[in-house]
């Protein structure tokens, strides 16, 4: 997988005609300045192609974004900042648009806050903006504590270009999305140990311990751990790394602890991250060594049941593993199917494969109930497959009686892997059963149809092959709901 941060390679989009809706990634953590003051550091990455560009005084195209950061207590503003970001200037024929990256720091006193970010595209005709709200505690120093954990994208000697990226003599590029690519063999991070001198005493030693745990089972990964001895101080910054080459795809937690001189844990902080990649392929040789006796598949004897147990794994399988599941759904070798099922769920949850299977089984039953048709199981439909593959959507908009439109649904996910604000459009051109077809998505690897609105609104209309937008019919919400799901 190719990883790019600063420049996003695009197919050609004429500037000034970029799709509506800002696509942004936001990360933030609490840190301490050299003077001992807490501040909220936020990192904002704006996707270049999601912004509106207008001509500037030089006759080139430029995007202009306004950012408002508010910290309130009981509705009263305690701290805020409002500023403008401008993109590079581009010629009309540019085929690559740079992303906008910004680091911001907001000093905060002790207390409980509601933090709000309002990000607005000043060039957008529809005043396109996004909003994010979160709660934050700036706690008093009642003992040693830890700052937030910053996952590091890259680090290099400080060049003087951006003082807000400076940590000691290094320039740290934060990893805004907690997403680790398959080729990465180490996880880099930055953290600060606070108030160890005040509560442990000057010249006292303490230890910083780091480890990686499976998010579900909380089982520690043996090779991903360290202990670093330190001397107490008001704020002790630390840049570390952990080996993650052997981590299988899935969700993990990076846990940092402060240990006192007796080895007792006195503070901890956790950071969730996702390891991307394909699960290792199950080989015939590995499957033949699995012991069926005592496992959850031992007493399943019915061939149809075993085939169905394999078939319902297709939506959550990838690569050759998906073909393997499809083959097992047709096989009549019960022992071979059992070994495949056991191997599959051993990969998903080595600690409790049976529980992982039972959770999936319940989801499959729910999909069949919710999305099944007379001809298809629910998990075979597009909606059932997407739900099983990516989990429950964060927002669902259902429009079944819109003028000139077939019944349709728009699903939104706040994040799938490294992507944020992911959307799926399903429609039902038959209008007589429960089978909604996936017609468009901005998710990588899914169908991307620039004319999706034409299909959805083709109930009483016709359209040309070069047409991308429908006429504004009374009651039409498809574009608005896609750009700004709610």
C-alpha positions as CSV (number, residue, x, y, z in Angstrom):
1,X,0.0,0.0,0.0
2,X,1.4,3.4,-1.0
3,X,1.2,6.0,1.8
4,X,1.0,9.7,1.0
5,X,0.5,12.5,3.5
6,X,1.2,15.9,1.9
7,X,0.0,15.5,-1.7
8,X,-3.0,13.5,-2.8
9,X,-2.9,12.3,-6.4
10,X,-6.2,12.9,-8.1
11,X,-7.8,12.3,-11.4
12,X,-8.3,15.7,-13.0
13,X,-10.9,18.0,-11.4
14,X,-11.4,21.5,-12.8
15,X,-10.6,24.0,-10.0
16,X,-13.7,25.8,-8.9
17,X,-15.8,22.7,-9.6
18,X,-14.7,20.5,-6.7
19,X,-17.3,18.3,-5.0
20,X,-19.1,19.9,-2.2
21,X,-18.4,19.0,1.4
22,X,-15.1,19.4,3.4
23,X,-13.2,16.2,4.1
24,X,-11.1,16.7,7.2
25,X,-9.2,14.7,9.7
26,X,-8.8,16.1,13.2
27,X,-6.7,15.0,16.1
28,X,-5.9,16.5,19.4
29,X,-4.3,15.9,22.8
30,X,-3.4,17.8,26.0
31,X,0.2,18.7,26.6
32,X,2.3,21.0,28.9
33,X,4.5,24.0,27.9
34,X,7.9,24.6,29.3
35,X,6.3,27.1,31.7
36,X,4.1,24.4,33.2
37,X,0.8,25.6,31.5
38,X,-1.5,23.0,29.9
39,X,-2.6,23.5,26.3
40,X,-4.7,21.7,23.8
41,X,-2.8,20.9,20.7
42,X,-5.0,20.0,17.6
43,X,-3.9,18.8,14.2
44,X,-6.1,19.4,11.2
45,X,-5.7,17.9,7.8
46,X,-8.0,19.1,5.0
47,X,-8.3,17.1,1.8
48,X,-7.4,19.4,-1.1
49,X,-10.0,18.0,-3.5
50,X,-12.9,18.6,-1.0
51,X,-12.4,22.4,-1.0
52,X,-13.7,25.1,-3.2
53,X,-11.2,27.2,-5.2
54,X,-11.6,30.7,-6.5
55,X,-9.4,33.1,-8.4
56,X,-7.1,35.3,-6.3
57,X,-5.5,38.6,-7.2
58,X,-2.7,36.7,-9.1
59,X,-5.3,35.0,-11.4
60,X,-4.7,31.6,-9.8
61,X,-7.1,29.4,-7.9
62,X,-6.9,29.2,-4.1
63,X,-8.9,27.7,-1.2
64,X,-9.7,29.7,2.0
65,X,-10.7,28.0,5.2
66,X,-11.8,29.6,8.5
67,X,-11.2,27.7,11.7
68,X,-12.9,28.6,15.0
69,X,-11.8,26.8,18.2
70,X,-14.0,27.4,21.3
71,X,-13.5,26.2,24.9
72,X,-16.6,26.7,27.1
73,X,-17.7,26.0,30.6
74,X,-21.5,25.9,31.3
75,X,-22.1,27.8,28.1
76,X,-19.5,30.6,28.9
77,X,-16.6,31.0,26.6
78,X,-13.3,30.6,28.5
79,X,-10.9,30.4,25.6
80,X,-11.1,30.7,21.8
81,X,-9.2,31.3,18.6
82,X,-10.4,32.2,15.1
83,X,-8.0,32.1,12.2
84,X,-7.9,31.6,8.4
85,X,-5.9,29.0,6.4
86,X,-5.1,29.5,2.7
87,X,-4.0,26.8,0.3
88,X,-1.3,27.1,-2.3
89,X,-2.2,28.8,-5.5
90,X,-2.9,26.6,-8.5
91,X,-3.3,27.0,-12.2
92,X,-6.6,25.9,-13.8
93,X,-4.9,22.9,-15.4
94,X,-3.3,21.5,-12.2
95,X,-3.9,17.8,-11.7
96,X,-2.7,17.5,-8.2
97,X,-4.1,19.5,-5.2
98,X,-2.1,19.7,-2.0
99,X,-3.7,19.0,1.3
100,X,-3.8,21.7,4.0
101,X,-2.2,20.8,7.3
102,X,-2.4,23.0,10.5
103,X,-1.2,22.7,14.1
104,X,-2.9,24.8,16.7
105,X,-2.4,25.3,20.4
106,X,-5.0,26.6,22.8
107,X,-3.9,27.3,26.5
108,X,-6.4,26.0,29.1
109,X,-6.7,26.4,32.8
110,X,-7.8,23.7,35.2
111,X,-11.5,22.6,34.8
112,X,-14.0,20.8,32.6
113,X,-14.5,22.1,29.1
114,X,-16.6,21.6,26.1
115,X,-14.3,22.0,23.1
116,X,-15.8,22.9,19.7
117,X,-14.2,23.1,16.3
118,X,-16.1,24.8,13.4
119,X,-14.3,24.5,10.1
120,X,-15.8,26.5,7.2
121,X,-15.0,26.8,3.5
122,X,-15.3,30.5,2.9
123,X,-15.4,30.0,-0.9
124,X,-18.3,27.5,-0.8
125,X,-21.6,28.9,-2.1
126,X,-23.5,26.8,0.4
127,X,-21.3,27.9,3.4
128,X,-19.9,24.3,3.6
129,X,-18.6,23.6,7.1
130,X,-18.0,20.8,9.5
131,X,-18.3,20.9,13.3
132,X,-16.8,18.7,16.0
133,X,-17.6,18.8,19.7
134,X,-15.9,16.9,22.6
135,X,-15.5,17.1,26.4
136,X,-12.2,17.6,28.0
137,X,-10.9,17.6,31.6
138,X,-7.9,19.6,32.6
139,X,-7.3,18.0,36.0
140,X,-5.4,19.4,39.0
141,X,-2.1,17.9,39.9
142,X,-3.1,15.3,42.5
143,X,-0.3,12.9,41.6
144,X,2.0,12.0,38.8
145,X,0.1,11.9,35.5
146,X,0.6,11.6,31.7
147,X,-0.2,13.9,28.8
148,X,-2.1,12.7,25.8
149,X,-0.2,10.3,23.5
150,X,0.8,11.6,20.1
151,X,1.4,8.9,17.5
152,X,4.1,10.0,15.2
153,X,3.9,9.9,11.4
154,X,7.6,11.0,11.0
155,X,10.4,12.8,12.8
156,X,13.5,14.7,11.6
157,X,15.9,17.3,12.9
158,X,14.1,20.6,13.4
159,X,14.2,22.8,10.3
160,X,12.6,25.9,11.8
161,X,9.7,25.8,9.4
162,X,7.0,25.2,12.0
163,X,7.8,25.8,15.7
164,X,4.6,24.1,16.7
165,X,6.0,20.8,15.5
166,X,9.1,21.2,17.6
167,X,9.9,18.8,20.4
168,X,13.4,19.3,21.7
169,X,15.7,19.2,18.7
170,X,13.2,17.3,16.5
171,X,10.3,18.1,14.3
172,X,7.5,15.6,14.9
173,X,4.7,15.1,12.3
174,X,1.7,13.8,14.2
175,X,-0.3,10.8,12.9
176,X,-3.7,12.4,12.9
177,X,-5.6,9.2,12.2
178,X,-4.7,6.3,14.5
179,X,-4.0,4.0,11.5
180,X,-0.9,2.0,10.9
181,X,0.0,0.7,7.5
182,X,1.0,-2.9,6.8
183,X,4.6,-2.1,5.9
184,X,5.3,-0.2,9.1
185,X,7.5,-2.2,11.5
186,X,7.6,0.2,14.4
187,X,5.1,2.5,16.2
188,X,6.5,5.9,17.1
189,X,4.9,8.0,19.8
190,X,5.4,11.1,22.0
191,X,4.2,11.5,25.6
192,X,5.0,13.6,28.7
193,X,5.2,12.5,32.3
194,X,3.9,15.3,34.5
195,X,4.6,16.2,38.2
196,X,6.9,13.3,39.1
197,X,9.2,15.7,40.9
198,X,6.4,17.3,42.9
199,X,5.0,14.0,44.2
200,X,8.0,11.8,44.2
201,X,10.7,14.2,45.2
202,X,13.7,15.8,43.5
203,X,16.4,13.5,42.1
204,X,14.0,10.5,42.5
205,X,14.0,7.9,39.8
206,X,10.8,6.5,38.2
207,X,10.1,4.3,35.1
208,X,8.1,4.8,32.0
209,X,6.6,1.6,30.8
210,X,5.0,1.0,27.4
211,X,3.1,-2.0,26.0
212,X,0.7,-2.9,23.3
213,X,-2.5,-4.8,24.0
214,X,-5.3,-6.4,21.9
215,X,-8.2,-3.9,22.2
216,X,-10.8,-6.6,22.8
217,X,-9.1,-9.2,25.0
218,X,-6.6,-6.7,26.7
219,X,-4.0,-9.4,26.2
220,X,-0.5,-7.9,25.9
221,X,1.7,-8.4,22.8
222,X,4.9,-9.9,24.2
223,X,7.4,-8.4,21.8
224,X,5.9,-4.9,21.9
225,X,7.0,-3.6,25.3
226,X,9.7,-1.4,26.9
227,X,10.8,0.1,30.3
228,X,12.7,3.4,30.4
229,X,14.3,4.7,33.6
230,X,14.0,8.5,34.2
231,X,14.7,11.2,36.8
232,X,11.8,13.0,38.3
233,X,10.9,16.5,36.8
234,X,7.9,18.8,36.4
235,X,7.4,17.6,32.8
236,X,9.5,14.8,31.2
237,X,9.0,14.5,27.5
238,X,9.7,11.1,25.9
239,X,9.8,9.9,22.3
240,X,9.7,6.1,22.0
241,X,8.9,3.3,19.6
242,X,7.7,-0.2,19.8
243,X,8.1,-3.1,17.3
244,X,4.8,-4.0,15.6
245,X,6.0,-6.0,12.5
246,X,4.3,-9.2,13.8
247,X,0.9,-7.5,14.7
248,X,-2.0,-9.0,12.7
249,X,-4.6,-6.6,11.3
250,X,-7.0,-5.3,14.0
251,X,-7.5,-2.9,16.8
252,X,-4.9,-2.4,19.5
253,X,-4.1,-0.1,22.5
254,X,-0.8,1.6,23.2
255,X,-0.6,1.8,27.0
256,X,1.9,4.0,28.8
257,X,2.4,3.8,32.5
258,X,4.4,5.6,35.2
259,X,6.0,3.3,37.8
260,X,7.4,4.6,41.0
261,X,10.6,3.4,42.6
262,X,8.9,0.3,44.0
263,X,7.6,-0.7,40.6
264,X,4.0,0.3,41.5
265,X,1.9,1.8,38.7
266,X,0.8,5.4,39.7
267,X,-0.5,6.6,36.3
268,X,-1.5,5.4,32.9
269,X,-2.7,6.6,29.5
270,X,-4.0,4.6,26.5
271,X,-4.2,5.3,22.8
272,X,-6.3,3.2,20.4
273,X,-4.9,2.4,17.0
274,X,-5.7,0.2,14.0
275,X,-3.3,-2.1,12.3
276,X,-4.1,-2.4,8.6
277,X,-3.5,-5.2,6.2
278,X,-4.8,-8.6,5.1
279,X,-5.0,-11.6,7.5
280,X,-2.3,-14.2,6.7
281,X,-3.7,-16.8,4.3
282,X,-4.8,-20.1,5.7
283,X,-2.7,-22.8,4.1
284,X,-3.7,-26.5,3.6
285,X,-0.7,-27.6,5.7
286,X,-1.6,-25.3,8.6
287,X,-5.2,-26.3,8.6
288,X,-4.3,-30.0,8.6
289,X,-2.5,-29.5,11.9
290,X,-5.5,-28.0,13.8
291,X,-7.1,-30.2,16.5
292,X,-10.9,-30.3,16.2
293,X,-11.5,-32.2,19.4
294,X,-12.7,-29.9,22.2
295,X,-13.4,-27.0,19.8
296,X,-16.8,-25.4,19.1
297,X,-17.0,-27.1,15.7
298,X,-16.4,-30.7,17.0
299,X,-20.1,-31.6,17.4
300,X,-21.5,-29.9,14.3
301,X,-22.2,-32.8,12.0
302,X,-24.8,-31.5,9.6
303,X,-23.2,-30.7,6.2
304,X,-25.7,-27.9,5.3
305,X,-25.0,-26.2,8.7
306,X,-21.2,-26.4,8.1
307,X,-21.5,-25.0,4.6
308,X,-23.7,-22.2,5.8
309,X,-21.2,-21.4,8.6
310,X,-18.5,-21.1,5.9
311,X,-20.8,-19.1,3.4
312,X,-21.6,-16.4,5.9
313,X,-17.9,-15.6,6.3
314,X,-17.6,-14.4,2.7
315,X,-18.6,-10.7,3.6
316,X,-15.8,-10.5,6.3
317,X,-13.1,-12.3,4.3
318,X,-10.4,-10.7,2.0
319,X,-8.2,-11.8,-0.9
320,X,-7.8,-15.5,-1.3
321,X,-9.4,-16.1,2.0
322,X,-12.7,-15.1,0.5
323,X,-12.3,-17.6,-2.3
324,X,-11.4,-20.2,0.3
325,X,-14.7,-19.5,2.2
326,X,-16.7,-19.8,-1.0
327,X,-15.0,-23.1,-1.8
328,X,-15.7,-24.5,1.7
329,X,-19.4,-23.4,1.3
330,X,-19.6,-25.9,-1.6
331,X,-17.4,-28.6,-0.2
332,X,-18.8,-31.9,1.1
333,X,-15.7,-32.7,3.2
334,X,-16.9,-32.0,6.7
335,X,-13.5,-32.4,8.3
336,X,-12.0,-29.9,5.9
337,X,-14.8,-27.4,6.5
338,X,-14.4,-27.7,10.3
339,X,-10.7,-27.1,10.1
340,X,-11.3,-24.0,7.9
341,X,-13.8,-22.6,10.4
342,X,-11.6,-23.2,13.4
343,X,-8.6,-21.7,11.6
344,X,-10.6,-18.7,10.5
345,X,-11.8,-17.9,14.0
346,X,-8.5,-18.7,15.7
347,X,-7.1,-15.9,13.6
348,X,-9.9,-13.5,14.5
349,X,-9.7,-14.2,18.2
350,X,-7.0,-16.7,19.4
351,X,-8.1,-16.3,23.0
352,X,-11.8,-17.2,22.4
353,X,-12.6,-18.2,18.8
354,X,-16.0,-19.6,19.8
355,X,-17.2,-16.3,21.3
356,X,-16.0,-14.5,18.1
357,X,-18.1,-17.0,16.0
358,X,-21.2,-16.6,18.2
359,X,-21.0,-12.8,17.9
360,X,-20.8,-13.1,14.1
361,X,-23.6,-15.6,14.1
362,X,-25.9,-13.2,15.9
363,X,-25.0,-10.4,13.5
364,X,-25.7,-12.7,10.5
365,X,-29.1,-13.6,12.0
366,X,-29.9,-9.9,12.4
367,X,-28.8,-9.2,8.8
368,X,-31.1,-11.9,7.5
369,X,-34.0,-10.5,9.5
370,X,-33.4,-6.9,8.5
371,X,-32.2,-7.1,4.9
372,X,-33.3,-10.6,3.7
373,X,-35.5,-11.0,0.6
374,X,-37.4,-13.8,-0.9
375,X,-34.4,-14.7,-3.0
376,X,-31.4,-13.7,-0.9
377,X,-30.1,-14.1,2.6
378,X,-29.7,-10.8,4.3
379,X,-25.9,-11.1,4.5
380,X,-25.7,-11.6,0.7
381,X,-27.4,-8.3,0.0
382,X,-25.4,-5.1,-0.4
383,X,-26.6,-3.6,2.8
384,X,-25.9,-6.8,4.8
385,X,-22.5,-7.2,3.3
386,X,-21.5,-3.6,4.0
387,X,-22.8,-3.8,7.6
388,X,-20.9,-7.0,8.3
389,X,-17.7,-5.8,6.6
390,X,-17.5,-2.3,8.1
391,X,-19.7,-2.5,11.2
392,X,-22.8,-0.4,12.0
393,X,-23.0,3.0,10.3
394,X,-22.9,6.1,12.4
395,X,-25.8,7.7,10.6
396,X,-28.5,6.3,8.2
397,X,-30.8,8.5,6.1
398,X,-33.8,6.7,4.6
399,X,-35.7,8.4,1.8
400,X,-38.5,6.1,0.5
401,X,-41.1,8.6,-0.8
402,X,-39.1,11.3,-2.5
403,X,-40.5,12.8,-5.7
404,X,-39.1,11.2,-8.9
405,X,-36.7,9.1,-6.9
406,X,-36.6,5.4,-6.2
407,X,-36.4,4.5,-2.5
408,X,-32.8,5.1,-1.3
409,X,-30.6,5.1,1.8
410,X,-27.4,7.0,2.5
411,X,-25.1,5.5,5.2
412,X,-22.3,7.4,6.8
413,X,-19.3,6.1,8.7
414,X,-17.1,8.6,10.6
415,X,-14.1,6.5,9.9
416,X,-13.2,3.3,8.0
417,X,-9.5,2.4,8.2
418,X,-7.6,5.6,7.2
419,X,-10.7,7.2,5.6
420,X,-13.0,9.6,7.3
421,X,-16.6,10.6,6.4
422,X,-17.2,7.5,4.3
423,X,-20.6,7.3,2.7
424,X,-22.6,4.5,0.9
425,X,-25.7,5.1,-1.3
426,X,-28.2,2.2,-1.7
427,X,-31.3,2.3,-3.9
428,X,-34.2,0.0,-4.8
429,X,-35.1,0.3,-8.5
430,X,-37.7,-2.5,-8.1
431,X,-39.6,-0.9,-5.3
432,X,-41.3,-4.2,-4.6
433,X,-38.9,-6.1,-2.3
434,X,-36.2,-5.3,0.3
435,X,-33.2,-5.5,-2.0
436,X,-31.4,-2.2,-2.0
437,X,-28.4,-2.1,-4.4
438,X,-25.2,-0.3,-3.7
439,X,-25.0,2.4,-6.4
440,X,-22.1,4.6,-5.1
441,X,-19.6,5.0,-2.4
442,X,-16.5,7.1,-1.7
443,X,-15.0,4.2,0.2
444,X,-11.8,2.9,-1.3
445,X,-12.4,-0.4,-3.1
446,X,-16.1,0.1,-3.5
447,X,-18.2,1.1,-6.5
448,X,-17.7,4.8,-7.4
449,X,-20.4,6.0,-9.8
450,X,-20.3,9.7,-10.7
451,X,-23.8,9.4,-12.1
452,X,-25.4,7.8,-9.0
453,X,-27.9,10.6,-8.6
454,X,-29.1,10.0,-12.2
455,X,-29.9,6.3,-11.3
456,X,-31.6,7.2,-8.0
457,X,-33.8,9.9,-9.7
458,X,-34.5,8.0,-12.9
459,X,-37.9,6.9,-11.7
460,X,-39.7,9.5,-13.8
461,X,-36.8,11.0,-15.7
462,X,-34.1,10.1,-18.3
463,X,-30.5,11.3,-18.5
464,X,-27.6,11.4,-20.8
465,X,-24.3,9.5,-20.4
466,X,-22.4,12.7,-19.8
467,X,-24.9,14.1,-17.2
468,X,-23.7,14.1,-13.6
469,X,-26.3,16.2,-11.7
470,X,-30.1,15.9,-11.6
471,X,-32.3,18.9,-11.9
472,X,-33.4,20.4,-8.6
473,X,-36.8,18.7,-8.1
474,X,-39.0,19.8,-5.2
475,X,-38.3,17.5,-2.2
476,X,-35.0,16.2,-3.5
477,X,-32.5,15.6,-0.7
478,X,-30.0,13.1,-2.2
479,X,-27.1,15.5,-2.8
480,X,-27.6,17.4,0.4
481,X,-27.7,14.2,2.5
482,X,-24.7,12.8,0.8
483,X,-22.6,15.9,1.3
484,X,-23.7,16.5,4.9
485,X,-25.2,13.3,6.4
486,X,-27.2,13.8,9.6
